[in-house]
Amino acid sequence: MTSSEVADLQRDPEVIAVADPMPLKLIEPFGAPEPTPTAVGNTWGIEAVSAHTSPFTGDGVVVAVLDTGINPNHVAFQGVQLERRNFTQGSDDDDHGHGTHCAGTIFGRDVNGLRIGVARGVTNAVIGKVLGPGGGSSASLATAINWAYEKGANVISMSLGIDFPGYVASMISQGLPAEAATSIALEQYRANVNLFSSLTFLLARSGSFSQAAIIVAASGNESQRPSYEIAVAPPAAGDGMVSVGALQRSAAGNLSIASFSNTQCNLCGPGVSVTSSWIDSNDALRTISGTSMATPHVAGCAALWAQQQKQNLGFLTSENLAARTLSSATFVQGASFEDIGNGMVQAPQQ
């Protein structure tokens, strides 16, 4: 497959139209917001992934965040060129805070002496607002992924999921029997998983001769351990996605899987009591939990690995970037592979 053939496929509406759109929802933070620390230094997540000792900053790497948008005036994003596009019917800026929080963890500058960003040397970020009033759709997300790639993204971060129960409920409300609605939803669920698998395949193939790109996606917060566990949800369930679970830290500093984190992820990031930028003011911080908070730690580390690969090898491919990010993880003692995948992601040290 040539570069022109891949480009044609990426622009082909049929690549996106193979599945009917399904509703997307925010992977809502788990639990209530916590008190925000006032101490200077590093968040615990920065140290858990060893970003504070890495010689790399993400310089020269383009990161995309497909979420609820961003507060472009926040001090955490000073000096970052933001390429923005709104795929919703809402306002252009972040009305929720989720996207601003995720972006801050990936590339945010220090806020009032606290380091929140893993790759704070990133100077170009692509921000797609794909969740607004009423959520979003898998079709608009697929379009946003292609747009982010065309804008040069090497790492695409997504903390969202397909709303399967909502899709079933909407069809039932339109008069379909529950059995028929569930059957149709399952068919489209499978088609949408295949859609996102195809998109990651195209990014991987095109990365062999143009810019490399990987997609990092949250596994979901639907598990309620020890009562039950839920498997990773789409789009993170698609082949080729780097799916992310959430780890928590005990008072003694030991790591374990978060009670809400879905199983069968590829690796994990810090996902409990994570402090990052918020929308209340232009220097606001908020501390929340979720696989949404773990995902940007992995995306930030991927940006550091992208810089390391470019600097040390002189080139970057999608396969190598995914492999280096996945293999960096350290396994957590006492955890199962089913729960944490390769373990806690780590930043490059040389």
N, C-alpha and C positions, 0 to 999 in steps of 0.2 A: 504494500500500500504506500503510495507516494504522499508527499506533504499536501499536494493539491487535492488528492482524493480525500484525505482526512478533513481538510478544510471544507470541501463540498459536503461531506457527511455532517459536519458540525452545523452547517447552515441549512441542511435539508429538513423541512418541516416534518417529514415523515419520521425522522429520528425521534422527534418530540411527540408526535401524534400517535405512536404505537400504543399508547395507553390513555384511557380517559383520565382527565384531571381528578385527583382526589384531594380533599381538604388537608391543609397543613396546619399544625398547631405549634405553638411555642412549647418547648420542653420547660415547663414552669419550674422555677427554683423550688427546692424541697424545704418545707418549714418556713417559719417567719424570719425576717431579717434579724441579724444579731448586732450587738453593739460593735461599732467600728473602732479598731485600735487607734490610739493617738500616738503611739511610739514611732520613732523613725527607724529606718533599717529596711529589712526585707519582709514581705509576706512569707508565711510558712511554705506556701506553694513554690515560691521562687527558690527557696533553699532545698525543698524536697526534690526538685528536678535538676538541682545543681546549676541553675542559670547564673547564680551570683559568682561562681568560680570559673565560668566559661569565658574564654578569650573572644568569643564571637558575639555579635550584637544583632545580626540579621541585616546588616548593611548590604544594599544591592539586591535584596530579595523583595518581591512584591507579594503581599498577603491580601487575601480577600475575606471579608466577613459577610455572610449572607444571613440576615437576622432581622431585627426590628429597626435597623438604621443606626444612627450615631448622633451624639451631641458634638457637632464639629467645633464648638467653641470651648470644649473642656481643656483644661491646662495639660491633661495627659496626652493630648494630640497636637500640641504645639510643635511646629517644625515638620509635621507629616503632611504630605500632599495627598488629599483625599479625593479620589474619583468616585462620585456617588451617582446612583440611579435608583429611582423609586419604582418598584414593580407592584405597588398597592394603590388603593384609592385614597389612602390617608395622606397626611402631611409628609414632607420630605425628611424631617428630622425624626429622631427617636422619641416617641411618645410614651414608651414603656420603661426603658432603662436597660433591658436585657442585652441588646446589641452593644450599647455603650460599655457595659460591664465586660462582655466577652472581648471586645476590641481592646479595652484597657489591659486585660491580662495578656493578650498577645503582644502588643507593641506599645503600650502606654508608657509615657515618661513618668518619672517620680512625681508624687503628689504630696506636698507638705512634708518632704523628707522620707516618704515611704515608697519603696520600690514595689510596683505592682506589675510591671511588664516584663515578660520573659525575653522578648526580642526588641528591646527599646532602641535599637539602631535602625529599624525599618523606617524608611522615609517616604515610601509610596504604598498606599493602601487603597484597595478597591472595596467599596461599601455598597452592597445591594440590599435595599429594604424590601424583603419578601414577605414580611408579616406585618399586617396593619389591622385596622378595624375589621373584625370578622375573620382574622387569620390570613391564610394564603392558599395556594394550590400547588400541586406537584408540577403542573405545566409551567407555571411562572417560575418555579424553582429551577426546572430544567433549562429554561431560557436564561435565567440569571447565572447559572453555572457556565453556560457557553459565553455569555457576556463577560464574566469575570476572567475567563481564560483569554478571550480576545483582548482584554485590557492588560494582559501580561502576568496574571496571578501565577505564582509558583505553589502557593499553599492556599487552599480554599477551606474555610472553617464554617461549619453549620451546626447549630444547636437547636434543631427542630425535628419534627416527626410527622408522619402521616396519621391523620385522625381517623382511624378505622371505625371506632364506635360512633363518632360523629357522622361519618359517611353512611353507615347503616341506619342511624336514626333519621337522617334527612330523607332517605328513600322511604322509610316506613311512614314518615309524616306526609309524604306525597301519595300514600295509599297502597304501597306495595306490602304484601304479607311479609312477616319477619323472615320466613324461610327464603323467599325470593331475594329480599334485600341483602341477606347475609351471603347468599350464593354469588350474587352480582358483585358485592364488595370484595369477596375473596378472589374472584377472577381479576378484578381491577387491581387489587393489592399485589397479586403475583405479577401482573403486567407492569406495574410501577416499579417493583423490585428489579425486573428485567431492564426497564428503562434506565434506571440509575446505574445498573451494572454496565449497560452499553455505553453510557456517558463516561464512566471511569476507564473503560477499555479504550475509547477514543482518545482520552487525555493521555493515557499511557503510550499509545501508538504514536501520537503526534509528538510526544516528548522525546522520541528517538531522533528527531531532526529539527525540532523547533524548541520552544521553551518547555521545560519540565513542569509538571503540575500534579499535585495529589490532593485528594479531598479527605478532610478529617471531620468526622460526624459523631454526635453524641449517641450513645446506645439507648438512652431513655431512663426515666425515673419510676417505672411502673411496678418494680419489685417491692415487696414488703417482707423483708427477712425478719424473723425466721419462718413466717407463715407460708410464703410462697415466693417464687422467683419467676420473672418473665424474660424471655429471650430478647436479644437486640432487635429494635424496631427499625423499619425503613425511615429515611433513606440509608441509614448506617448499615442495614442488613444487605445492601447491594454488594456484589462481588467487586473487589478492588477498593472499596472504601476502607479508610483507617477508622475503625469504630472504637469509641472511647468509653470506658467505665470510670467510676469515681472511687477514690480511696479517701479514707479519713485517718486522722492522727489522734492517738490517745494522749492523755496527760503525760505519760511516760515517753512519748515520742514514737510509739510503735504504730505501724500502718496496718490497716485492715480494710476490707471491702465495705463501702457504705451500704446501709440497709436498703436503700432505694435503687441501687445501681443494677441495671439489667445484666444478664449473663451473656456469654459468648462474644464478648468484646475482644478486640485485638490487643489492646493494652490499656493502661489507666493513667490518670492524672489526678492531682489534688482536687477534690470536689466537695469538701465540707469546710465551712467557715472560710470562704475565699473572699478576700477584700479586693475590690477594684472600683473603677470609675462609675459614676451614676449621673442622672440627669437633673437632680434637684438644684444644683448650682454648677458653676463652671470649675469648681474644685471639689465637688461632692464625691464621697466614697460610700460604698455599701458592702456589707458582708453577708453573703448568701451561700446556699449549697445546691448541688445538683450535678448531673453529668454534663450539663451546659457549662458549668464552671471548670470541669476537668478538661473538656475539649479544647479550649483556647490555650491551656498549658501545653498540650500536645502540639497544637498548631504553632505555637511560639517556638517550641523545641525543633519542630520541622524546619522553621525558617532559619534557625541557627545551623542545623545540619546542611541546609541548602547552601548557606554561605561557606561552610567548611568544605563542602564538596567542590564548589566553584574555586575556592582558593587553593585547595590542596591538589585537586585533580585537573583543574582548568576547564571542566565541563560538568554538566548536571543532567541526569536523566530522571524521568519519573520513577522508574523501577529502582534505581539506586537510592533516590531520596526516600521512598517508602521503606526500602529494606534497612537503610541506616536508622531511620526513626524507630522502626519496629524492633530492631535488634539492640537498640540502646537501652531498652527497658531492663530494670533489675527486678528479679522475682521477689515477692513478699513472703516471708517465712510464715507458714501455717495457712496460706491461702491456696485455693485450687485454681488450676489453669482455666477451668470453666468459668470462674468468676472474674479473673483479672487478666486473662490472656498472658502476654509476655511479662506483665508487671508494670511498675512505675517508670514512665518515660524519663529519659535523662538527656541533658544537654551535652554537646561535644566539649571535650576538655583539651583537645589539641588538634 
